[in-house]
Amino acid sequence: MKMRLILASVFIPLGIIIAAVPENTTKPFRLTAGELLNEIHEGTQFISTDQIADMLVQKDPSLQLIDVRTQAEFEKYSLPGSVNIPLSDLLSEEWNDFLDQGVKMNVFYSNGNLKANEAWMITRQLGFKNNYVLQGGLNYWAETILNPQAPKSVLADDEIAKYDFRKGASAALGGGNAVVSNSNESNTAKPPIVKKKKKKKVAGGC
């Protein structure tokens, strides 16, 4: 029964997204359901919280975080330098040049994996490049980066090194003071990308 629920949670959104994504007449690109499912199973779209923490601490200019939650959730808490593009606005023409580019590494995030993964599936289906997903979203970010747990074994050098890094990143990124939603849905500088049409002011960013 559990496996059926897992498969349903993948196939239902997958089918809806493939059916809902409009055909790109200027740049034809559509994956079959099987091709997209294979990419989902491989998990190559995921970027770990440790990778993102390191990029933020290093102020890596190639990183662009995109919060796909609602504006209200974004204003309550967001990752440093994030831009808010709610999932419902993702297909708006004004964001095409922002999402379809080869300059920045866009990383979608929400509270968990679901909404961010849907954003990735939509952009992947459209053939857009350089879009990824923060693995585990804000919930896992809070667990691993903001409030890292000390390793149980003092002999595990790799775990101790990871813990030390996370503690340092937590201090640098304001760990412990953030309020992150417990929602189970499944969450730098703005890139110098000129949008074709700018209809409204972006919430967030630098």
Secondary structure, DSSP 8 states (H G I E B T S, - for coil): -HHHHHHHHHHHHHHHHHHHS---SSS-----HHHHHHHHHHTTTEE-HHHHHHHHHTT-TTEEEEE-S-HHHHHH---TT-EE--GGGTT-GGGHHHHS-SSSEEEEE-SSSHHHHHHHHHHHHTT--SEEEETTHHHHHIIIIIS----S-TT-HHHHHHHHHHHHHHHHTTTTS------------------S---S--SB--
